[in-house]
Amino acid sequence: MTSTHGSARFHMMTALFLAVAMAAVVGTALGFEHIGGFIPCKLCLEERIPYYTGVPVALLAAIAAGMRMPAWIARLLLAIVGLLMTVGLAMAIYHSGVEWHWWAGPADCSTSATSGLANNAGDLLGSLDSVTPPACDQAAGRFLGLSFAGWNVVASLILAAIAYRAALRKA
């Protein structure tokens, strides 16, 4: 196996891992929302954007490496994934700080207008009275001492480090 072939395989496998890991993180958040009943606040929803964007970019990196395109293409796409996860990291740190009351959050922080509401018209009015959107400065729950935003700090940091390591590996 040549070093170019090994490098392409490394980039492809890392990109696939990142795509699956990012999908698992955002899928877990969606599961807590739709199955667990945790209604996300505005910042929670915004923190998902780097994941929604990063998964297809990581898949493009895997395709580029798998098709033996020039290595710089896969490396650039992996660097973009790293940047997206760095943005996610910054957003999660900001949100965690808001939850711990270290700094103020956005003045308009509430959930989306339809999140957590009933899916049929008969229950819609009842849902409007019973569903209270969470504030960004109140963690929906803490697990092992960290809120969802806190866990996102950990996940984003690890995924960014993996993406940058892969992007910087030449052969």
Secondary structure, 3 states (H helix, E strand, C coil): CCHHHHHHHHHHHHHHHHHHHHHHHHHHHHHHHHCCCCCCCHHHHHHCHHHHHHHHHHHHHHHHHHCCCCHHHHHHHHHHHHHHHHHHHHHHHHHHHHHCCCCCCCCCCCCCCCCCCCCCHHHHHHHHHHCCCCCCCCCCCCECCECHHHHHHHHHHHHHHHHHHHHHCCC
